């Protein structure tokens, strides 16, 4: 029954709106109509958050394959090209041409890079730059995503990977993107760290193993 709440709420909101539409004008009618729109948007937002949480919590079989990380990064950049151009944000790359391939899950890697780059675009807003680099290190690869946005305080950095934590305006962020990203990277056997300061931009550093050996372990936990 709980899963029907958003659906029933939207119907009731729509019904109230219909009643208001056929009701003669009164002092607070316009304000009530606007308030109903805000309530409906909030209901839909809660519904989307719930669906994302359920999707993230659902145990899905990973598909481990030979992956060119540089290609995955380039594909994600291409996917975000329109948004970056619209916001006048220049994305540049310094990808190691000799970067060894990794044995990992393509879909989860795409989600990781999409979340972080999209987060950088949102942080910059307009007229900025994002630089993405890749290189080999010890038993894996390192990817850095650096932006010249406003940066973050130490207090914000302490909570950056917590579910539902967001610095965005109400209705513009769920606070799940980086939390999901952290979980996916951990599931793939990697690590992620953030370096940021106010006025100095932000750098996300990801380390991934050549082979995600403990992915099956994480799935069975």
C-alpha positions as MATLAB code, in Angstrom:
seq = 'XXXXXXXXXXXXXXXXXXXXXXXXXXXXXXXXXXXXXXXXXXXXXXXXXXXXXXXXXXXXXXXXXXXXXXXXXXXXXXXXXXXXXXXXXXXXXXXXXXXXXXXXXXXXXXXXXXXXXXXXXXXXXXXXXXXXXXXXXXXXXXXXXXXXXXXXXXXXXXXXXXXXXXXXXXXXXXXXXXXXXXXXXXXXXXXXXXXXXXXXXXXXXXXXXXXXXXXXXXXXX';
ca = [
       0.000    0.000    0.000;
       2.840    2.431    0.765;
       4.067    2.357   -2.839;
       0.723    3.830   -3.975;
       1.047    6.953   -1.812;
       2.776    9.182   -4.431;
       0.289    8.085   -7.088;
      -2.752    8.740   -4.851;
      -1.303   12.056   -3.680;
      -0.885   13.252   -7.272;
      -4.487   12.288   -8.038;
      -5.783   14.156   -4.976;
      -3.690   17.210   -5.813;
      -5.039   17.135   -9.356;
      -8.590   16.826   -8.043;
      -8.151   19.831   -5.756;
      -6.720   21.746   -8.715;
      -9.779   20.873  -10.799;
     -12.078   22.093   -8.026;
     -10.142   25.349   -7.798;
     -10.354   25.814  -11.551;
     -14.170   25.720  -11.517;
     -14.421   27.746   -8.305;
     -15.076   31.488   -8.631;
     -12.099   33.722   -7.947;
     -11.363   34.530   -4.301;
      -8.627   36.313   -2.397;
      -6.104   33.489   -2.039;
      -6.994   31.373   -5.070;
      -3.843   32.096   -7.087;
      -1.644   31.492   -4.042;
      -3.366   28.146   -3.380;
      -2.858   27.041   -6.995;
       0.872   27.835   -6.768;
       1.095   26.001   -3.450;
      -0.486   22.910   -5.020;
       2.151   22.985   -7.771;
       4.906   23.089   -5.137;
       3.325   20.178   -3.239;
       3.005   18.126   -6.438;
       6.657   18.782   -7.339;
       7.700   17.651   -3.848;
       5.664   14.449   -4.144;
       7.257   13.627   -7.497;
      10.712   14.389   -6.097;
      10.122   11.988   -3.181;
       8.925    9.361   -5.645;
      12.092    9.729   -7.746;
      14.318    9.545   -4.673;
      12.574    6.367   -3.520;
      12.953    4.744   -6.937;
      16.648    5.633   -7.075;
      17.229    4.231   -3.607;
      15.422    1.005   -4.470;
      17.390    0.703   -7.701;
      20.661    1.243   -5.881;
      19.759   -1.199   -3.120;
      18.700   -3.923   -5.554;
      21.425   -6.524   -6.007;
      22.374   -6.640   -9.657;
      24.792   -9.003  -11.324;
      27.919   -7.196  -12.487;
      29.267   -7.845  -15.959;
      33.055   -7.979  -15.747;
      34.812   -7.330  -19.041;
      37.974   -5.861  -20.535;
      37.500   -2.083  -20.488;
      39.317    0.882  -21.970;
      38.754    3.475  -19.233;
      39.772    6.332  -21.524;
      37.001    5.344  -23.929;
      34.445    5.196  -21.103;
      35.458    8.700  -19.966;
      35.259   10.063  -23.514;
      31.808    8.529  -23.996;
      30.537   10.190  -20.810;
      31.999   13.549  -21.876;
      30.235   13.204  -25.229;
      26.980   12.421  -23.422;
      27.326   15.635  -21.380;
      28.514   17.745  -24.321;
      25.278   19.693  -24.810;
      24.994   20.549  -21.126;
      28.616   21.687  -20.867;
      28.349   23.806  -24.028;
      25.093   25.364  -22.855;
      26.759   26.372  -19.576;
      29.957   27.489  -21.344;
      32.055   24.941  -19.462;
      35.152   23.640  -21.233;
      36.037   20.001  -20.585;
      39.630   19.024  -21.383;
      41.407   15.701  -20.976;
      44.927   14.495  -20.253;
      44.418   10.777  -20.758;
      47.344    8.377  -20.773;
      47.415    6.798  -24.256;
      49.169    3.754  -22.812;
      46.723    3.269  -19.948;
      46.268   -0.468  -19.317;
      42.763   -1.843  -19.643;
      40.897   -2.890  -16.500;
      38.618   -5.822  -15.783;
      35.508   -4.149  -14.424;
      31.828   -3.310  -14.987;
      31.241   -0.783  -17.785;
      27.784    0.395  -16.663;
      28.912    1.129  -13.121;
      32.009    2.968  -14.336;
      29.861    5.098  -16.638;
      27.603    5.954  -13.701;
      30.597    6.904  -11.554;
      32.088    9.302  -14.096;
      28.688   10.689  -15.070;
      27.864   11.540  -11.444;
      31.184   13.248  -10.717;
      31.431   15.231  -13.962;
      27.784   16.259  -13.708;
      28.432   17.330  -10.126;
      31.342   19.474  -11.319;
      29.145   21.108  -13.977;
      26.511   21.907  -11.353;
      29.172   23.349   -9.012;
      30.628   25.639  -11.685;
      27.188   26.695  -13.034;
      28.563   28.854  -15.883;
      31.873   29.829  -17.507;
      34.355   27.376  -16.104;
      36.607   24.441  -16.830;
      36.885   20.762  -15.987;
      40.053   18.744  -16.543;
      40.049   14.951  -16.519;
      43.251   12.901  -16.400;
      44.114    9.217  -16.278;
      47.325    7.429  -15.414;
      48.617    4.075  -14.196;
      49.682    3.553  -10.591;
      51.020    0.469   -8.790;
      48.309   -2.208   -9.242;
      45.668   -0.076  -10.899;
      44.721    3.193  -12.521;
      44.146    6.710  -11.233;
      41.538    9.120  -12.598;
      41.346   12.744  -11.498;
      38.450   15.087  -12.229;
      39.324   18.694  -11.448;
      37.063   21.739  -11.711;
      37.634   25.451  -11.134;
      34.306   25.946   -9.372;
      33.765   27.701   -6.038;
      35.230   24.854   -3.997;
      33.983   23.582   -0.643;
      34.625   24.213    3.031;
      36.127   21.559    5.297;
      32.732   21.176    6.986;
      31.030   20.332    3.686;
      33.826   17.928    2.680;
      33.205   15.893    5.832;
      29.661   15.090    4.641;
      30.130   14.989    0.874;
      29.468   11.233    0.497;
      26.564   11.033    2.956;
      23.143   10.100    1.488;
      20.789   13.072    0.981;
      23.517   15.620    1.744;
      23.425   18.421   -0.818;
      24.380   22.083   -1.046;
      22.077   22.664   -4.018;
      18.869   24.655   -3.858;
      15.703   22.866   -2.782;
      14.368   20.782   -5.665;
      17.645   20.860   -7.638;
      19.437   17.932   -6.055;
      18.631   14.727   -4.177;
      21.972   14.366   -2.415;
      22.313   10.814   -3.719;
      24.755   11.211   -6.625;
      28.028   11.187   -4.707;
      26.741    8.715   -2.135;
      25.901    6.257   -4.916;
      29.245    6.979   -6.566;
      31.110    6.145   -3.354;
      29.226    2.843   -3.042;
      29.886    1.866   -6.655;
      33.610    2.586   -6.414;
      33.865    0.579   -3.205;
      31.960   -2.266   -4.868;
      34.505   -2.274   -7.703;
      37.346   -2.498   -5.186;
      38.478    1.097   -5.616;
      38.779    4.253   -3.529;
      37.769    7.884   -3.969;
      39.040   11.031   -2.248;
      38.249   14.738   -2.549;
      40.492   17.775   -2.214;
      38.823   21.185   -2.157;
      38.960   24.655   -0.651;
      36.832   27.757   -1.072;
      37.840   29.679   -4.180;
      40.249   26.947   -5.314;
      37.997   24.438   -7.044;
      37.656   20.721   -6.368;
      39.585   17.586   -7.325;
      38.110   14.083   -7.161;
      40.722   11.324   -7.252;
      39.649    7.761   -8.048;
      41.840    4.684   -7.776;
      40.623    1.489   -9.427;
      42.340   -1.915   -9.451;
      43.267   -3.556  -12.745;
      40.859   -6.338  -11.786;
      37.779   -5.889   -9.616;
      38.450   -9.136   -7.759;
      36.236   -8.442   -4.734;
      33.133   -7.417   -6.662;
      31.527  -10.835   -6.150;
      32.337  -10.628   -2.442;
      30.597   -7.241   -2.180;
      27.549   -8.542   -4.025;
      27.142  -11.405   -1.577;
      27.457   -9.283    1.588;
];
